[in-house]
Amino acid sequence: MKYYNLGPETEQIEYKKTTSELKEGVTSIAVILNKHGKGTWYFGVKNNEDVIGQEVNDETLRSVSKAIGNYLRPAIYPVVEKDVYEGRTVVKVDFEGNQQPYLAHNIPRIRVADEDLVMEQPMYEAMLRKRDNISYSWENQRSKYTIADIDQEAFKSYLQKAHRVGRISFNSEDPAEVLPRLGLAENGTLLNAGAALFVDCGINELQMAKYATNMRLNFTDMKRYIGSILDLSEKAVQYIIDAMDWRVVFTGKLERDEIPEVPVEAIREAVINAFAHRRIESGQAVDIAIDRSYIEVYSPGTFPEGLTPEMFIKESRRPIRRNPLITRTLYYSKDMESFATGLRRIQHLCDDAGVKVDYHGDRYGFTVRFFRHCGEGWAEAVRTDKLNAPVDNTQNVTQSEVGTLNGTLNEPQSCNNPQNDSPFKGSPKYHSDTLDDTLEKRILRILKNNPAEGQKEIAEILNVSQITIKRAMKKLKDKGIIIRHNGKRLGYWEIAADE
């Protein structure tokens, strides 16, 4: 029988006969990343380059993604897909990363000739020093974009703001002069930080959605954009502003006061921090999720190890900057500060408005969650179904005069008597849940992305006990929301129904 031939293996292209060789495949990925930074890996191809194919379904692709996610560190985000050559199906995995050294099954390896050897300690330590050295960071690497590629309007707006707040003193408005002085370009080529800030390209991605229920199984609106940090952050803030409810208060003045359910400046702070502090090289999107009870801003990239949001809110801490070039540039325009005060400002703004906010981090990213319809006046407005109506009776105003609802009417969640329940007066919630529906929602979110995830792995992701996850998943199963298929070893979960 004649087989399609893919061509010879190289140091960056490897073949495996079947996915039964997953363990060896993960090791190969680490080896290739440690030497070359990117590569491609096929299942269903013999060592002699012949495509023999194998059965490939959604579960096959999930098992490959899960193995890479569980056994390779630091985490990468490969593209795992099905390819067909002359009727034979294979699994193709494209991967890249610049966070060397990579460990497979907790062991760093390097390729020498045709052998995969355990990396010697001096080489391992040298790679760690290089990774931690800011001059080698993703931000400081040269991008494929030039100064001519920048969004001129975004750059001009940024520069005007920086001049207005007095944090940039030089007068030139020429990008070819300004960007090198900001450390964002070299010899006409933008560094990655400069491209992320000012180029409308695929470096940054924003995903936004409004959901019909708190379980987030069905969305009523979904938007996805790529672009510069400055452009996307404005889109995200405006999306939330448009989705929020606004309460109208008459105080006897000619103009009425319009009060948002969450302070706009707190939203803005959460959004710009999500973009500026995320792990950009992961390729993952900043995510805005709005449901009946919460507004969430998610940033890919874990919170600094050994620290919690509470430490930065209650204590004076030195800043830990994942992307110092980007944060410094945004400091010049006063879009953000550089003194580790972002979370504290969010908390104080919400405290002043009586709005509850909490924080959650796991091994994938960090979320700021605002509780909707908290604060003085909101409980009454929700109870009487008169959002956007005045809170006093001194004026007679019809519903048509005050406008219609922007958001979704719902009962407040854990916001009763908010003045006595300020989250700053206690401890911000972190890695914990007091509401079962919140824990169940997070479990469903994980299962939606990886239906084969086990209870032990989910417990590790959410930093709760396995027995807690088991109990919560039993509730979901009893409600008919999730269904188990194919037993324990090769099984997966199906999300079958909304709450």
Secondary structure, 3 states (H helix, E strand, C coil): CCCEECCCCCCCEEEECCHHHHHHHHHHHHHHHHHHCEEEEEECECCCCEECCCCCCHHHHHHHHHHHHHHEECCCCCEEEEEEECCEEEEEEEEECCCCCCEECCEEEEEECCEEEECCHHHHHHHHHHHHCHHHCHHHCEEEEEHHHCCHHHHHHHHHHHHHCCCCCCCCCCHHHHHHHCCCEECCEEEHHHHHHHCCCCCEEEEEEEECCCCCCCEEEEEEEEECHHHHHHHHHHHHHHHCCEEEECCCCCCCEEEECCCHHHHHHHHHHHHHCCCHHHCCCEEEEECCCEEEEEEECCCCCCCCHHHHHHCCCCCCCCCHHHHHHHHHCCCCCCCCCHHHHHHHHHHHHCCCEEEEECCCEEEEEEECCCCCCHHHHHHCCCCCCCCCCCCCCCHHHHCCCCCCCCCCCCCCCHHHCCCCCCCCCCCCCCCHHHHHHHHHHHHHHCCCCCHHHHHHHHCCCHHHHHHHHHHHHHCCCEEEECCCCCCEEEECCCC
